[in-house]
Amino acid sequence: MIDLNEVFSLTEFQRNAKDHVERLAQTGKPQVLTVNGKAAVVVQDAASYQRMLDEKERLEAAAGIQRGIEAMKRGETRPLEAALDDLKTKYE
């Protein structure tokens, strides 16, 4: 969730970029930058961004595993040996 205390104009961010970068690194919270009073850009420190990407990857992997389990329950899969035999026949 965006912290309303972390909303700044782009102009203010540009004037005080060093202070903002330091705050981003210390808090790990993203900042929303506005242009003409409307949200335009979200900035965050690199470490927080990497954690977000890692979490997204874990969630996608878990969702893929869940889809595989559901496919198995529906009988839409086959044993590994059968798939390997088909590949062997096809490519030999």
C-alpha positions as MATLAB code, in Angstrom:
seq = 'MIDLNEVFSLTEFQRNAKDHVERLAQTGKPQVLTVNGKAAVVVQDAASYQRMLDEKERLEAAAGIQRGIEAMKRGETRPLEAALDDLKTKYE';
ca = [
       0.000    0.000    0.000;
       1.242    3.481   -0.829;
       2.001    5.659    2.185;
       0.437    9.070    1.565;
       3.399   10.591    3.385;
       5.568    9.313    0.508;
       3.913   11.353   -2.268;
       5.962   14.192   -3.740;
       5.906   16.341   -6.826;
       8.446   15.506   -9.487;
       9.802   19.041   -9.176;
      10.363   18.633   -5.425;
      12.037   15.280   -6.022;
      14.385   16.817   -8.595;
      15.302   19.691   -6.281;
      16.127   17.346   -3.402;
      17.060   14.128   -5.196;
      19.897   13.238   -2.823;
      17.618   13.484    0.234;
      14.945   11.400   -1.475;
      17.414    8.707   -2.502;
      18.716    8.509    1.060;
      15.157    8.227    2.428;
      14.316    5.547   -0.130;
      17.343    3.508    0.937;
      16.623    3.946    4.657;
      12.885    3.224    4.635;
      12.608    0.809    1.732;
       9.249    2.440    0.977;
       8.438    3.540   -2.557;
       7.633    7.150   -3.319;
       4.942    8.354   -5.681;
       5.918   11.321   -7.812;
       3.220   13.561   -9.200;
       3.047   15.736  -12.276;
       0.387   18.450  -12.242;
      -1.059   16.898   -9.077;
      -1.563   13.438  -10.564;
       0.436   10.308   -9.773;
       2.902    9.767  -12.613;
       5.853    7.672  -11.406;
       6.778    5.356   -8.552;
      10.426    5.248   -7.444;
      12.061    2.894   -5.003;
      15.526    1.798   -3.996;
      17.189   -1.046   -5.878;
      17.260   -3.484   -2.932;
      13.512   -3.145   -2.330;
      12.835   -3.529   -6.031;
      14.920   -6.723   -6.154;
      13.027   -8.144   -3.153;
       9.766   -7.398   -4.960;
      10.994   -9.180   -8.108;
      12.147  -12.185   -6.053;
       8.758  -12.413   -4.329;
       6.966  -12.175   -7.674;
       9.109  -15.023   -9.005;
       8.303  -17.186   -5.959;
       4.573  -16.498   -6.343;
       4.669  -17.340  -10.049;
       6.510  -20.595   -9.319;
       3.981  -21.535   -6.630;
       1.110  -20.786   -9.026;
       2.756  -22.959  -11.705;
       3.154  -25.823   -9.256;
      -0.477  -25.458   -8.234;
      -1.582  -25.564  -11.886;
       0.463  -28.742  -12.346;
      -1.111  -30.390   -9.317;
      -4.577  -29.486  -10.553;
      -3.767  -30.887  -14.016;
      -2.599  -34.127  -12.400;
      -5.839  -34.375  -10.432;
      -7.825  -33.927  -13.658;
      -5.791  -36.671  -15.330;
      -4.248  -34.311  -17.879;
      -0.681  -35.508  -17.308;
       1.198  -38.688  -18.045;
       4.125  -40.531  -16.492;
       7.616  -39.164  -17.149;
       8.743  -42.458  -18.654;
       6.046  -42.271  -21.334;
       6.969  -38.689  -22.235;
      10.677  -39.587  -22.417;
       9.927  -42.610  -24.605;
       7.979  -40.384  -27.007;
      10.834  -37.872  -27.172;
      13.364  -40.637  -27.713;
      11.312  -42.050  -30.576;
      10.785  -38.650  -32.118;
      14.428  -37.499  -32.003;
      16.392  -40.693  -32.628;
];
